[in-house]
Amino acid sequence: MRRVAVAGVGKTPFGAFADKDIRTLAVEAGQKAFHNAKTGPEAMQAFYLGNFAGPQFTGQNHLAPFISTALGMQGIPSTRCEAACASSGAAFFQAWMSIASGVYDVVMVVGVEKMTSQQTARVTEILGGAGDGPGEIRVGSTFPSLFAMIARRHMYDFGTLPEHLASVAVKNHENGFLNPDAQLRKIITLEQAVKGRPVADPLNLYDCSLVSDGAAAVILCAEDRVKEFTDKPVKVLGVAQASDYVGLEQKRDITTFDAVRAAAQQAYKMAGLGPRQIEFAELHDCFTIAEIIAMEDLGFVERGRGGFFSFEGNTRRVGSMPINASGGLKSKGHPVGATGVAQVVDVVQQLRGEAGERQLERHSIGLTQNLGGTGATCVVSILGAN
Amino acid sequence: MRRVAVAGVGKTPFGAFADKDIRTLAVEAGQKAFHNAKTGPEAMQAFYLGNFAGPQFTGQNHLAPFISTALGMQGIPSTRCEAACASSGAAFFQAWMSIASGVYDVVMVVGVEKMTSQQTARVTEILGGAGDGPGEIRVGSTFPSLFAMIARRHMYDFGTLPEHLASVAVKNHENGFLNPDAQLRKIITLEQAVKGRPVADPLNLYDCSLVSDGAAAVILCAEDRVKEFTDKPVKVLGVAQASDYVGLEQKRDITTFDAVRAAAQQAYKMAGLGPRQIEFAELHDCFTIAEIIAMEDLGFVERGRGGFFSFEGNTRRVGSMPINASGGLKSKGHPVGATGVAQVVDVVQQLRGEAGERQLERHSIGLTQNLGGTGATCVVSILGAN
């Protein structure tokens, strides 16, 4: 298989934008990526879109050609990939494969979600579509309640404390405060985070990510052509996708996600690297407990020790393993279908040394981990600076 | 790129099945494909799902792992592709690429739609999601009205008559009558078809395809491994996907679809064949006019002559170019997300000589054409018997 590189990236700010529809957001991100790669629509040979619930939030389906034609692309294959909150991770994986295979040289992948709409009152129901409808959702589970069960079990099994969860939120808010594109730029204290308004015990308001609008775009190309587009090429060293049961009660163990472990293992193998070589990461902190479990499943820390590791400050920007320097889903925002590609954009900006005030000291190898549902889909990518 | 073959196929009957949910349908088709290929879930390296509007019809999203795990697959990448009524054509295209690229050897692709549900009253609105929401749909267009405009223009430009449209319906009903899996097994006369209840003039009830539940599955594999699975291998000779503007008013000409022409051209080139070498085809007759235009865009007949060609009987099973020997979307049924893969299954059954009473005399090279919206997506595949 051919080696693949990142030719350009772009993204919109994340937030609640009453004046921007789903296409406007996606086009803004795509045009920024064209600009960043000093290229245009005529150079693209395929278009992949990651989107979770556009039809339900906006009424518009068939979104891939709807968006690609607005970006000036016509005639090429335009395909939407859906895999819950890992939709644009899945689109990124297909886009990577289409180049690694030799079918295409240059491909655009965009992730987008428009969650504030006339349907926002239904957001918990719509997000519930990522769970097991006839099973857990029918009996009243919601995503906060599912992750609350996961958190409760992690506390029981490993002694994880509310302060450990809170430390994830405090750190991600601290990082997002420095990110001009973040949705919630607000420093919070550990005490505030521990005493947040209850959502689904033990999770409170500060343990939950946001309802957001936003889009992100990446242009991928064959590595031997990347110099045409950028002086700061980034290599895709490894990437993998894996899946698992959708229903939480079907899993063998709810404090570890097999799909994350499988995807990580394959991505590490492809990159010829292990967790010790990863310098920083963007992880899927849809809830604080998810970031803790991700660190464990990715091998950054021993199983059960994620909460302690976070509480000790190791995942801060100045720590030994900076996690979510962007602010993560918690502070940066979580337009679900955009998140996977946005993580790639964030890692690319770090690798290029273009992350502004949140720039990390070590920035030559970064990882992204994008989760769908309670771990039924996971996409892991490992990116390296030239 | 590696050559790809069909290892096995399966599908459910199409119809309105109050007792079968979306997962049950997909699993039934998938299990039949396993049986047909004398294999099981453990041999699959990736899973692609084509589905258009499952979340809206059923509330269930994240459908790829929801279905793949029910079929016994865990750990592998499970991805849903959406491209309106060409969703499973798009999934088939990605599945093909994943093997042609050398990434995987054996992959399952399933298409499914469950259209009869508590949301069926909203079917016109949900299908409208495949059109241009802020443009044509907002002002009251529906898919029957959009295709009515296309038909009206084709009549004006080329002298196509209501009897020409009706001849498509009569022929597809004649074929579907012989298909035990077809939804509407009913012979109709030309007079009946011309005098059907008006839907959107000049289209009447007999010009419109059906609201259906159903699923279809194909197992693809690297050609050099196909003998492990079947004694009747079918080769994927060519396959291509293309896209175009979603809104009808954005197209340069509404009686020809650029995406169909582009996909056909690429698929012919890959196969090293032209329209004259195609012996039979399954075309996307969501409306009778769509079958007529598809024949023209694929080069089976001169532009503007599709209606005459059909009326003269050339597309019947005994004609020079049999079209939709399965009964097509008109009689077989049109569970939108299942249609693209179902067309492949129908062609494979013909190529293998397993099409029962509707078996064609010449059956060594067949073509499928799967359309999304009013031509914003098209997938064309060319399949050949060994």
Chai-1 contact restraints between the chains, C-beta under 6 A:
chainA,res_idxA,chainB,res_idxB,connection_type,confidence,min_distance_angstrom,max_distance_angstrom,comment,restraint_id
A,P55,B,Q56,contact,1.0,0.0,6.0,A-B,restraint_1
A,P55,B,G129,contact,1.0,0.0,6.0,A-B,restraint_2
A,Q56,B,P55,contact,1.0,0.0,6.0,A-B,restraint_3
A,G59,B,G133,contact,1.0,0.0,6.0,A-B,restraint_4
A,Q60,B,G129,contact,1.0,0.0,6.0,A-B,restraint_5
A,Q60,B,G133,contact,1.0,0.0,6.0,A-B,restraint_6
A,N61,B,G129,contact,1.0,0.0,6.0,A-B,restraint_7
A,N61,B,A130,contact,1.0,0.0,6.0,A-B,restraint_8
A,H62,B,A84,contact,1.0,0.0,6.0,A-B,restraint_9
A,H62,B,A130,contact,1.0,0.0,6.0,A-B,restraint_10
A,H62,B,V246,contact,1.0,0.0,6.0,A-B,restraint_11
A,H62,B,G373,contact,1.0,0.0,6.0,A-B,restraint_12
A,P65,B,S243,contact,1.0,0.0,6.0,A-B,restraint_13
A,P65,B,V246,contact,1.0,0.0,6.0,A-B,restraint_14
A,P65,B,A376,contact,1.0,0.0,6.0,A-B,restraint_15
A,P65,B,T377,contact,1.0,0.0,6.0,A-B,restraint_16
A,F66,B,V246,contact,1.0,0.0,6.0,A-B,restraint_17
A,T69,B,Y245,contact,1.0,0.0,6.0,A-B,restraint_18
A,Q74,B,D244,contact,1.0,0.0,6.0,A-B,restraint_19
A,G75,B,A242,contact,1.0,0.0,6.0,A-B,restraint_20
A,G75,B,A262,contact,1.0,0.0,6.0,A-B,restraint_21
A,P77,B,Q241,contact,1.0,0.0,6.0,A-B,restraint_22
A,S78,B,S243,contact,1.0,0.0,6.0,A-B,restraint_23
A,T79,B,C81,contact,1.0,0.0,6.0,A-B,restraint_24
A,T79,B,A83,contact,1.0,0.0,6.0,A-B,restraint_25
A,T79,B,A90,contact,1.0,0.0,6.0,A-B,restraint_26
A,R80,B,E82,contact,1.0,0.0,6.0,A-B,restraint_27
A,C81,B,T79,contact,1.0,0.0,6.0,A-B,restraint_28
A,E82,B,R80,contact,1.0,0.0,6.0,A-B,restraint_29
A,E82,B,E82,contact,1.0,0.0,6.0,A-B,restraint_30
A,A83,B,T79,contact,1.0,0.0,6.0,A-B,restraint_31
A,A84,B,H62,contact,1.0,0.0,6.0,A-B,restraint_32
A,A90,B,T79,contact,1.0,0.0,6.0,A-B,restraint_33
A,M97,B,V103,contact,1.0,0.0,6.0,A-B,restraint_34
A,S101,B,S101,contact,1.0,0.0,6.0,A-B,restraint_35
A,V103,B,M97,contact,1.0,0.0,6.0,A-B,restraint_36
A,G129,B,P55,contact,1.0,0.0,6.0,A-B,restraint_37
A,G129,B,Q60,contact,1.0,0.0,6.0,A-B,restraint_38
A,G129,B,N61,contact,1.0,0.0,6.0,A-B,restraint_39
A,A130,B,N61,contact,1.0,0.0,6.0,A-B,restraint_40
A,A130,B,H62,contact,1.0,0.0,6.0,A-B,restraint_41
A,G133,B,G59,contact,1.0,0.0,6.0,A-B,restraint_42
A,G133,B,Q60,contact,1.0,0.0,6.0,A-B,restraint_43
A,Q241,B,P77,contact,1.0,0.0,6.0,A-B,restraint_44
A,A242,B,G75,contact,1.0,0.0,6.0,A-B,restraint_45
A,S243,B,P65,contact,1.0,0.0,6.0,A-B,restraint_46
A,S243,B,S78,contact,1.0,0.0,6.0,A-B,restraint_47
A,D244,B,Q74,contact,1.0,0.0,6.0,A-B,restraint_48
A,Y245,B,T69,contact,1.0,0.0,6.0,A-B,restraint_49
A,V246,B,H62,contact,1.0,0.0,6.0,A-B,restraint_50
A,V246,B,P65,contact,1.0,0.0,6.0,A-B,restraint_51
A,V246,B,F66,contact,1.0,0.0,6.0,A-B,restraint_52
A,A262,B,G75,contact,1.0,0.0,6.0,A-B,restraint_53
A,G373,B,H62,contact,1.0,0.0,6.0,A-B,restraint_54
A,A376,B,P65,contact,1.0,0.0,6.0,A-B,restraint_55
A,T377,B,P65,contact,1.0,0.0,6.0,A-B,restraint_56
